[in-house]
Amino acid sequence: MKTLVALLAWCLLFVLCWPLAVLALLAWPFVWLLSLPFRLVGITFSALFAFLHALLMLPARLLGGGRRAPLVSA
């Protein structure tokens, strides 16, 4: 769905101002290459925070916390 919206936006830009649309089409690979290190850093930090969360919650999981069924009052 996101790809379809981007394609429609590019087609609209192509109709309104074709030089800018062509420039955007040619610049997109360079923008993607520049953003790649930031994505890798984001993935690394996400994995680090997931690891820290699992490490900090380990004592509670070992003691059985969080596995109880919720109390339902009738």
Buried (B, 14 or more C-beta within 10 A) or exposed (E): EEEEEEEEEBEEBBEEEEEEBEEBEEEEEEEEEEEEEEEEEEEEEEEEEEEEEEEEEEEEEEEEEEEEEEEEEE
